[in-house]
Amino acid sequence: MKVILLENVRKVGSIGEIIDVKRGFARNFLIAQKKALFASKENIKEVEKIKNELSKKDLDKKNEARKIDEKIRDKEYVIKKLSTENRELYGSVKPTEISKIINKTENIEINPSYIQPSKEIKSLGSFKVLINLHSDIQSKISIKVLAQEENQ
């Protein structure tokens, strides 16, 4: 399926590019997230007209991502969770929890879908987490999981 990209998408293409992708990827991700349009003649003409505006918007998003990256890069965030005696967690630390911790400490909203732990966080210790802030900007942070004291 041919689509026109409305923003830079990592490993896919850049603004205004007409690309051929699988139908499900186009419908469920690119078009649903308003990152692309079907490549019809009308849409191609429309995108040509607004290409400069889209580039400007993308540059603004990139600058915003750079600011966020400067604030959170290489920082360590602490999460307290209940754990067993052998240092395993009841459940795991999800991207939504990481997003909430960053929001609480730094007052920065980060979409949980941008957060990619290097491996699933299921035990106590320090873990590296990658955050895709923009197609060109990635930030790395550390998550330190500590045992939460049980109140008895």
Backbone bond lengths (Angstrom), bond angles and torsions (degrees), N, CA, C in turn:
res aa  C-N    CA-C-N  psi(-1)  N-CA   C-N-CA  omega(-1)  CA-C   N-CA-C  phi
1 M - - - 1.455 - - 1.522 107.96 -
2 K 1.314 116.89 132.15 1.454 121.35 -179.50 1.531 110.08 -91.65
3 V 1.350 115.03 130.91 1.457 121.35 178.13 1.526 109.64 -133.50
4 I 1.326 115.36 159.30 1.458 122.12 175.88 1.519 106.79 -108.79
5 L 1.325 116.43 126.22 1.464 119.97 -178.79 1.524 110.85 -77.89
6 L 1.337 115.85 134.68 1.460 122.45 178.19 1.520 111.92 -97.99
7 E 1.342 117.17 -9.14 1.458 121.48 175.43 1.521 108.57 -153.54
8 N 1.329 115.91 166.13 1.461 120.05 177.63 1.518 109.09 -69.79
9 V 1.320 116.35 127.94 1.461 121.53 178.81 1.526 107.21 -121.10
10 R 1.323 115.34 123.45 1.464 121.64 -176.93 1.527 111.69 -55.54
11 K 1.315 116.70 132.19 1.464 124.94 178.37 1.529 113.61 62.72
12 V 1.342 117.72 13.60 1.458 120.14 179.28 1.529 110.24 -121.49
13 G 1.341 117.23 -54.66 1.458 120.38 -179.99 1.511 111.98 169.42
14 S 1.338 115.49 -175.02 1.461 119.83 -177.81 1.525 111.17 -117.96
15 I 1.316 116.02 173.61 1.465 123.76 -175.28 1.526 112.25 -51.86
16 G 1.327 115.57 133.80 1.461 121.71 174.70 1.519 114.27 81.19
17 E 1.309 117.40 -6.05 1.457 121.57 -179.09 1.527 109.90 -74.83
18 I 1.315 116.37 140.06 1.461 121.15 175.30 1.518 106.24 -100.17
19 I 1.327 115.53 118.56 1.457 120.17 -176.22 1.521 110.67 -125.74
20 D 1.321 115.07 160.28 1.455 121.74 177.93 1.527 107.85 -107.73
21 V 1.330 116.77 116.91 1.460 121.21 -179.49 1.527 109.62 -129.60
22 K 1.313 116.16 168.06 1.464 119.77 177.89 1.528 109.56 -67.36
23 R 1.315 114.50 146.84 1.466 121.54 -175.51 1.533 112.74 -55.57
24 G 1.320 117.46 -44.77 1.467 121.38 -178.61 1.518 111.95 -64.08
25 F 1.350 116.94 -42.95 1.470 121.55 178.52 1.519 109.59 -62.25
26 A 1.330 116.46 -42.28 1.466 120.75 179.69 1.526 110.57 -63.50
27 R 1.334 116.15 -52.33 1.457 120.36 -174.65 1.529 113.45 -71.05
28 N 1.320 116.26 -46.18 1.465 120.60 -172.62 1.517 114.33 -82.50
29 F 1.344 118.03 -24.92 1.464 118.95 -177.55 1.524 111.74 -117.91
30 L 1.327 117.31 -64.50 1.469 120.03 -172.22 1.528 112.69 -61.22
31 I 1.305 117.09 -49.92 1.473 119.97 -177.25 1.525 110.76 -76.92
32 A 1.332 117.18 -39.08 1.470 120.92 179.22 1.528 111.39 -62.48
33 Q 1.335 117.86 -36.42 1.464 122.40 -179.41 1.541 111.67 -89.53
34 K 1.329 116.73 6.95 1.470 123.26 -179.19 1.539 111.57 57.54
35 K 1.330 114.88 38.55 1.457 120.92 177.04 1.524 110.34 -98.94
36 A 1.359 116.90 -10.16 1.461 120.62 -178.40 1.532 110.86 -156.12
37 L 1.341 114.40 164.75 1.467 122.78 174.87 1.521 108.51 -127.30
38 F 1.354 117.02 155.98 1.461 119.87 172.22 1.525 107.91 -58.95
39 A 1.321 117.38 143.84 1.466 121.16 -176.76 1.528 111.18 -87.53
40 S 1.337 116.76 69.42 1.459 120.79 174.07 1.524 107.84 -92.91
41 K 1.341 117.14 164.98 1.472 120.22 -178.56 1.525 111.54 -59.30
42 E 1.345 116.52 -40.56 1.465 120.74 -179.55 1.527 110.62 -64.32
43 N 1.351 115.25 -44.98 1.474 119.55 -179.49 1.521 111.97 -64.81
44 I 1.331 117.28 -37.11 1.464 120.62 178.99 1.525 109.78 -62.58
45 K 1.341 116.48 -44.10 1.479 120.20 178.26 1.519 110.81 -63.71
46 E 1.329 116.15 -42.38 1.472 121.95 -179.53 1.528 110.89 -62.05
47 V 1.325 117.07 -44.87 1.465 121.41 -179.12 1.527 110.72 -65.78
48 E 1.328 117.45 -37.22 1.473 120.35 177.38 1.529 110.10 -59.50
49 K 1.351 115.82 -39.55 1.470 120.16 -179.67 1.524 111.38 -66.75
50 I 1.333 117.11 -41.44 1.469 119.67 -173.18 1.531 113.29 -99.86
51 K 1.329 117.11 11.70 1.467 121.10 -177.28 1.534 112.03 -59.29
52 N 1.332 117.69 -42.08 1.472 120.71 179.67 1.527 110.70 -63.40
53 E 1.331 115.54 -42.45 1.459 120.89 179.25 1.529 110.97 -62.78
54 L 1.342 115.26 -40.92 1.467 119.82 178.75 1.527 110.87 -65.29
55 S 1.315 116.90 -39.53 1.466 120.65 178.77 1.520 110.55 -63.43
56 K 1.338 115.40 -39.40 1.469 120.61 179.03 1.537 110.13 -64.70
57 K 1.345 116.61 -44.44 1.466 121.34 178.36 1.520 110.49 -60.78
58 D 1.342 116.12 -42.96 1.462 120.37 -179.55 1.525 110.71 -64.12
59 L 1.335 116.59 -38.49 1.462 120.67 178.06 1.530 110.49 -64.59
60 D 1.337 116.70 -40.09 1.470 120.86 176.46 1.528 110.92 -62.15
61 K 1.351 116.38 -44.02 1.466 120.63 178.79 1.523 110.25 -62.39
62 K 1.332 115.60 -39.28 1.471 120.37 -179.18 1.525 110.44 -65.84
63 N 1.347 117.08 -41.81 1.465 120.79 178.56 1.524 111.16 -64.51
64 E 1.326 116.26 -40.99 1.465 121.77 177.56 1.535 109.75 -62.46
65 A 1.334 115.98 -43.86 1.467 121.02 178.92 1.533 110.29 -63.17
66 R 1.319 116.83 -37.75 1.471 120.58 179.78 1.530 110.43 -64.55
67 K 1.352 116.66 -40.60 1.471 120.96 178.16 1.526 111.07 -62.39
68 I 1.343 115.91 -45.18 1.464 120.92 179.06 1.528 109.47 -62.73
69 D 1.330 116.08 -42.28 1.463 121.53 179.85 1.529 110.88 -59.04
70 E 1.328 117.15 -42.46 1.467 121.22 179.51 1.526 111.41 -62.73
71 K 1.338 116.54 -35.10 1.468 120.18 -178.24 1.525 113.10 -75.10
72 I 1.343 117.23 -36.53 1.463 118.81 -171.97 1.526 114.94 -107.50
73 R 1.316 119.05 -12.17 1.470 121.41 -175.42 1.529 112.05 -54.72
74 D 1.331 114.97 131.08 1.470 124.32 176.11 1.531 114.49 59.68
75 K 1.323 118.06 18.19 1.467 119.93 176.37 1.524 108.74 -85.49
76 E 1.337 114.35 160.50 1.457 119.68 177.99 1.528 108.72 -116.05
77 Y 1.314 115.89 130.38 1.462 122.12 179.30 1.523 108.14 -114.06
78 V 1.328 115.59 138.85 1.463 120.77 -176.52 1.524 110.03 -104.48
79 I 1.317 115.40 132.58 1.466 122.24 176.05 1.519 107.02 -124.31
80 K 1.328 116.26 130.58 1.469 120.28 177.79 1.524 109.01 -104.04
81 K 1.335 115.02 127.67 1.461 120.95 -178.19 1.523 109.58 -135.36
82 L 1.320 116.58 154.41 1.466 121.15 173.74 1.527 109.00 -69.77
83 S 1.333 115.87 138.81 1.460 118.89 -178.11 1.525 110.87 -139.82
84 T 1.326 115.30 163.58 1.459 121.53 177.58 1.529 109.12 -84.54
85 E 1.333 116.47 176.96 1.469 120.29 179.50 1.518 111.93 -64.40
86 N 1.334 117.48 -30.72 1.469 119.81 -178.55 1.537 112.07 -93.53
87 R 1.333 116.65 32.56 1.464 125.34 170.52 1.535 115.07 64.83
88 E 1.320 117.92 19.89 1.457 120.68 176.06 1.518 108.93 -98.10
89 L 1.333 115.62 147.58 1.466 120.85 -178.47 1.516 111.19 -87.42
90 Y 1.331 114.95 152.86 1.461 120.35 168.28 1.523 105.02 -82.65
91 G 1.310 117.48 101.80 1.462 120.88 -173.43 1.518 109.32 90.25
92 S 1.331 117.25 -159.99 1.463 120.37 179.71 1.526 109.59 -142.24
93 V 1.322 115.58 168.54 1.465 120.61 177.79 1.530 107.31 -87.80
94 K 1.315 116.48 118.96 1.469 122.65 -176.76 1.532 110.63 -97.21
95 P 1.340 117.18 158.88 1.471 120.78 177.04 1.528 113.63 -55.18
96 T 1.343 118.14 -31.46 1.473 119.79 178.80 1.529 110.82 -64.51
97 E 1.345 117.50 -38.14 1.466 120.53 177.75 1.522 110.62 -66.73
98 I 1.331 116.37 -41.10 1.465 121.01 178.98 1.524 109.33 -62.45
99 S 1.323 116.33 -42.79 1.463 121.84 178.52 1.524 111.41 -60.29
100 K 1.349 116.39 -42.50 1.471 121.07 179.50 1.522 111.73 -65.43
101 I 1.338 117.27 -41.00 1.467 121.39 178.81 1.531 110.30 -62.56
102 I 1.332 117.18 -44.78 1.475 120.61 179.25 1.520 109.80 -63.73
103 N 1.334 116.43 -40.80 1.469 120.80 179.46 1.529 110.28 -63.54
104 K 1.342 116.86 -41.17 1.462 120.77 -178.08 1.528 111.87 -69.62
105 T 1.340 117.61 -42.43 1.466 119.91 -175.58 1.526 113.27 -84.68
106 E 1.331 117.76 -39.84 1.475 121.37 -175.38 1.526 113.45 -104.58
107 N 1.341 116.83 -11.41 1.460 122.19 -175.51 1.534 111.38 60.16
108 I 1.339 115.31 43.09 1.466 122.13 179.74 1.521 108.19 -124.20
109 E 1.338 116.12 127.88 1.465 121.08 177.70 1.523 109.23 -84.22
110 I 1.328 117.20 121.25 1.462 121.16 175.21 1.520 107.71 -126.24
111 N 1.313 115.73 126.89 1.450 121.49 179.34 1.531 109.14 -64.49
112 P 1.344 118.72 128.00 1.471 120.73 -178.97 1.532 113.63 -56.45
113 S 1.328 117.86 -26.41 1.468 119.54 -179.81 1.535 112.09 -69.96
114 Y 1.328 118.20 -15.29 1.465 121.89 177.52 1.527 111.49 -82.69
115 I 1.330 116.95 -13.67 1.462 122.17 -172.70 1.525 110.38 -93.62
116 Q 1.352 115.58 125.18 1.459 121.00 -178.97 1.525 110.61 -128.74
117 P 1.337 117.54 100.39 1.467 118.71 174.91 1.538 109.40 -65.34
118 S 1.336 117.44 144.32 1.469 120.37 -179.27 1.536 110.74 -63.89
119 K 1.327 115.66 -33.50 1.468 120.69 171.27 1.519 107.41 -148.62
120 E 1.323 116.65 163.66 1.460 120.57 -177.37 1.531 110.16 -62.48
121 I 1.326 116.16 133.61 1.459 121.34 -176.75 1.525 108.63 -91.93
122 K 1.343 115.76 100.12 1.466 121.42 -176.13 1.522 113.30 -124.54
123 S 1.350 116.87 5.51 1.463 119.21 -179.38 1.525 109.89 -143.48
124 L 1.326 116.25 173.30 1.455 120.54 177.91 1.528 109.31 -74.23
125 G 1.339 116.57 152.55 1.459 120.25 177.90 1.519 111.48 133.18
126 S 1.341 116.12 -170.19 1.465 121.83 179.63 1.523 109.93 -104.03
127 F 1.327 115.16 140.71 1.457 121.33 -178.63 1.523 109.66 -135.63
128 K 1.335 116.63 143.73 1.464 122.48 176.39 1.523 107.97 -87.37
129 V 1.335 115.20 138.50 1.461 121.07 179.54 1.523 108.26 -131.28
130 L 1.329 116.20 134.60 1.455 122.58 178.83 1.523 109.01 -102.43
131 I 1.331 116.74 134.20 1.461 120.65 178.88 1.527 108.71 -121.25
132 N 1.340 116.31 119.55 1.462 121.93 178.50 1.521 108.80 -87.87
133 L 1.329 116.68 96.37 1.461 120.94 -177.58 1.528 111.96 -82.08
134 H 1.324 116.46 -28.43 1.463 123.22 -177.76 1.522 106.24 -157.81
135 S 1.326 117.51 164.41 1.459 118.75 -178.67 1.533 111.76 -61.11
136 D 1.337 117.98 -23.87 1.467 121.83 179.90 1.521 113.50 -105.69
137 I 1.345 118.10 -10.32 1.462 120.73 -173.36 1.524 111.02 -123.06
138 Q 1.349 114.39 121.45 1.456 120.80 175.50 1.524 107.93 -123.29
139 S 1.307 115.76 143.67 1.453 120.78 -179.68 1.523 108.69 -123.14
140 K 1.339 116.37 143.22 1.460 120.49 177.40 1.517 109.11 -112.35
141 I 1.333 115.18 133.89 1.464 120.40 175.70 1.526 107.98 -131.21
142 S 1.329 115.68 168.86 1.466 120.95 175.65 1.520 108.70 -114.58
143 I 1.310 115.26 140.94 1.459 121.28 174.80 1.529 106.33 -114.94
144 K 1.327 116.09 122.11 1.466 120.60 178.06 1.523 107.24 -105.97
145 V 1.304 115.76 118.72 1.463 121.05 -178.83 1.528 108.14 -99.53
146 L 1.346 115.15 120.09 1.468 121.54 179.62 1.526 109.52 -112.48
147 A 1.316 115.16 158.21 1.469 120.06 178.70 1.525 109.05 -75.39
148 Q 1.313 115.14 133.29 1.474 120.75 176.42 1.516 107.07 -87.77
149 E 1.323 115.11 132.26 1.468 119.26 179.72 1.524 109.25 -72.91
150 E 1.325 115.56 132.05 1.471 119.76 178.81 1.514 109.28 -79.06
151 N 1.330 116.16 134.24 1.466 121.16 176.48 1.522 108.72 -90.62
152 Q 1.314 115.30 117.09 1.464 117.31 -178.39 1.500 111.24 -115.97
